[in-house]
Amino acid sequence: MIAVGISVAGLAFILTGLLGSDRGLLEKYQMHGLFSLGNVIQMVSSAVGHLPTFVTALDAAAAAYFGWAWWTGGGGDDAKRRLRSALKAFAPVRRTAPQGAS
């Protein structure tokens, strides 16, 4: 019964993406983000509900594709910016050895 509730939540995200895109309320990358999120939830539902493996694999593949489409379509711009700023803290710095080292 829990798997059905989880599945309905995933379908709600997918349906929201479809309707929002159809009515012009969402950009394409936003629709892809909702599809990806919905398919991740569907994948969890498939695993919890003990559905056949290929169903879970299809949900995982769809989530990966739509996640990639969201990331490359402009949806990941803020995340990319945050990752770049965090990466600067780990930039290598050349340091000279202490005088006592041989």
Secondary structure, DSSP 8 states (H G I E B T S, - for coil): -HHHHHHHHHHHHHHHHHHHHHTT-S-HHHHHHHHHHHHHHHHHHHHHTT--HHHHHHHHHHHHHHHHHHIIIIITHHHHHHHHHHHHTT--------TT--
